[in-house]
């Protein structure tokens, strides 16, 4: 009778009057039970987790992560220094170029004025041939002056652009440096604390191991 009761318990309404199907379900349930039992036995026989080793591994990971953050912010500081150096160099170069252009511009204007003055006078000459010739030379001189002036202004614009870029790099460098300085300070503190905790744990394990050896 016990077997019959178990048989009826496993049979579902859908498989009424189908003992073969119920038997298959019985076998599946028994197989599942066996697998669960084997899994439990395997885990129960597994070696116990070394809590100290796990703790040590976590502390070592903390050190690695803290050092990685410090490296990241040190790179930002290096970028800030690079921007400051480059920007300062650009500004100095721009100032030197501006000074050169200013000096050359004065000489050029003076030379142009000196060359133009007599030609203007000759254009008013009563001698039509001389006047005509002077006008042609004056026209040529003015054309050359305009060409050189455009070239001068182009160089001046480049110098101003270089100055602007240099000042921008200096401003960025100062801003990055200010931010990186704070982050580096905090990161250094985190690295120090992480190392301290790791060293303390290692010392603790060493002391415990020494006690066990002596015992």
PyMOL commands that set and color helices and strands:
alter all, ss='L'
color gray80, all
select helices_A, chain A and resi 2-10+13-15+19-44+51-122+128-214
alter helices_A, ss='H'
color red, helices_A
deselect
rebuild
show_as cartoon
